[in-house]
Amino acid sequence: MRVLGIETSCDETAAAIVDEARTILAERVLSQEALHIPYGGIVPEVAARAHLDHLDGLIARTLDDAQVNLADLDAIAVTGGPGLIGGVFVGVMTAKALALAAGKPFLAINHLEGHALTVRLTDGIDFPYLLLLASGGHCQLLVVEGVGRYRRLGTTIDDAAGEAFDKAAKLLGLGYPGGPAIERCAQAGDPQRFPLPRPMLGRPGCDFSFSGLKTAVRQTAQGLGSLTDRDRADLAASFQQAVADVVADRAGHALDQFGRQGPLVVAGGVAANATLRARLKALAESRGVAFLAPPLRLCTDNAAMIAWAGLERLRLGWTDGLDFAPRPRWPLDPAAPKAVGAGVKA
Amino acid sequence: MRILALDAATSACSVALVEDGRVLAHRLKVMERGQAEALMPMLADALDETGLAVADFDRIAATVGPGAFTGIRIGLAAARGLCLASGKPFFGLTTTRAVAGGVFADERPGMTLVTVVEAKRAELFGQLFSPDLEPLGEIFAAAPQDFVAHLPNTPLMLVGDGSIRLKDVLRGPNVSWSRAPGHPDAVQVALGVAERADQGHAPLPPRPLYLRAPDVTLPK
């Protein structure tokens, strides 16, 4: 069983082919980062235009890499949301056309489900497991009970974790994307120098909040006046430490509920942060559960995870119609109660 | 010569399967949004009616714009996917040419055809055509009150989903309004690309004709 996956929901144009033996036969990612850097963030219309310009050629090269034809595939899977909807349209229409012309099943995949199931592609683990999904658009703790079965324990009530990194990086003049920029700058910094707040720390439950932390970074930076390199490094390190403290605290609460039923898994672009990974690994070890994190290239947006989620759903016979409507919002656990004090993102 | 044609660029969604100028199957729905859901089921339905597969066609055609940015991409992403899967070449047509093709034969003699495409902005897109559908100049963007300056002093036949916005600024004995529907139709896309190819024009590539930069400003 072989599935083509397509991902266009943010600023990476990606295609990949995976098989049932958990082999990634080919994968290609075309980053649009250089297009968006001048604007200091992702511009949806710029992203959508670039996806259309490059997607079909990228898919053709991915098929060549894997030395397979469309006829050799069992299904076409594509991110159907959530994400920047202009880009999602491009991927979905391309996938529908390929599916129709090649006579293959079409699968519209929740991008978050792609992240959530990646560890089954990389490590072949069984359900259930506890997942921290932290990216530019999300920060959630979920119990993954099965394909399509997610129980949300907590979510952010304001900014996503990756969003907090981007905003802090912007405030420090470190540029976009903020995650790698903060991490690089923080390497030489003193995480103890600035006593930044730890929002939600010690509070019951598993929800997150990052907007107060961003405000504290701004106020601290303004209080210093002109920033030296040392100031920037110390502030970046202090910020990163505060995020890690909060995330470890919230994940600890989630483990209190989840117990030792399965491993702690981290996914999403923020999982690329080494400080955060180290903290979560230590937490898992202290609780006697395994810690798993997919390789970095499969934590950030990619199409192998979409192909894999498609394969998992195809095995269960769950395909989608060509009338599928792209979904800008698409919660993994629609039954989860709205987080108290949450904004529109929760 | 079989042509598979699509349009989702403006206020409609349509599919046409055409062989040597004869329509084998046709689907059209007028809609402001929802083309991403509607387009491929309409194509699947039309193919079923004829018993043909995508691979049985010689050319894949679609409108390239101008129109709604998302709508243009819906049609072009689908067309590019069909080309990739079938290995068949792409033939593009402007929405203005597709709309002009819809003007009825008895409305054309002696007229300058004025196509007006709605852009959901202050400005409209326009292009002039001769009665036999030769473009008279490039596509332009103009607000309704400025549109008049682009028009010649000849009898005019207006057509297109944006033409309604000119009702207040264009009057007089020289001005007529076509009975044709204002949106592009995939039948006209198929016929239009065939005519242009027969006239020796190189096919338009599957690149969007946005005619407007993204709404974004560089940070100071």
Contacts between the chains, C-beta under 8 A, distances in Angstrom:
chain1	res1	chain2	res2	distance
A	38	B	218	5.9
A	39	B	216	6.1
A	39	B	218	6.5
A	39	B	219	6.8
A	40	B	219	5.1
A	43	B	214	6.1
A	43	B	216	4.7
A	45	B	69	6.7
A	45	B	214	3.7
A	45	B	215	6.7
A	45	B	216	6.9
A	46	B	214	5.3
A	46	B	216	6.8
A	48	B	69	7.4
A	48	B	70	7.6
A	48	B	73	6.3
A	49	B	73	7.9
A	49	B	208	7.3
A	49	B	210	7.5
A	49	B	214	7.1
A	52	B	73	5.1
A	52	B	76	6.2
A	52	B	77	5.8
A	52	B	80	7.7
A	52	B	208	6.7
A	53	B	207	7.6
A	55	B	77	7.2
A	55	B	80	7.6
A	56	B	80	4.4
A	56	B	81	6.7
A	56	B	83	7.3
A	56	B	84	4.8
A	59	B	84	6.3
A	60	B	84	6.1
A	70	B	85	5.6
A	86	B	69	7.4
A	86	B	70	6.0
A	86	B	73	7.1
A	89	B	36	5.5
A	89	B	70	6.0
A	89	B	73	6.0
A	89	B	74	5.8
A	89	B	77	7.0
A	90	B	73	5.5
A	90	B	77	4.7
A	91	B	77	7.8
A	92	B	36	6.4
A	93	B	36	6.2
A	93	B	39	7.4
A	93	B	40	7.6
A	93	B	73	7.5
A	93	B	74	5.4
A	93	B	77	3.8
A	93	B	78	4.5
A	93	B	81	6.7
A	94	B	77	4.8
A	94	B	78	7.3
A	94	B	80	6.6
A	94	B	81	4.2
A	94	B	84	7.9
A	95	B	81	7.2
A	96	B	40	4.4
A	96	B	78	6.8
A	96	B	81	7.1
A	97	B	40	6.9
A	97	B	77	7.3
A	97	B	78	4.6
A	97	B	79	7.4
A	97	B	80	7.5
A	97	B	81	2.7
A	97	B	82	4.7
A	97	B	84	7.9
A	97	B	85	6.7
A	98	B	81	4.9
A	98	B	84	6.7
A	98	B	85	5.0
A	100	B	40	5.7
A	100	B	43	6.5
A	100	B	44	5.9
A	100	B	47	8.0
A	100	B	54	6.8
A	100	B	82	7.7
A	101	B	53	7.7
A	101	B	54	4.0
A	101	B	55	7.3
A	101	B	81	7.1
A	101	B	82	5.2
A	101	B	85	3.5
A	101	B	86	5.4
A	102	B	85	5.1
A	103	B	53	7.8
A	321	B	41	7.5
A	322	B	40	4.1
A	322	B	41	5.1
A	322	B	44	6.1
A	323	B	37	4.9
A	323	B	38	7.3
A	323	B	40	7.6
A	323	B	41	5.0
A	324	B	37	7.1
A	325	B	34	7.7
A	325	B	36	6.5
A	325	B	37	4.6
A	326	B	36	6.0
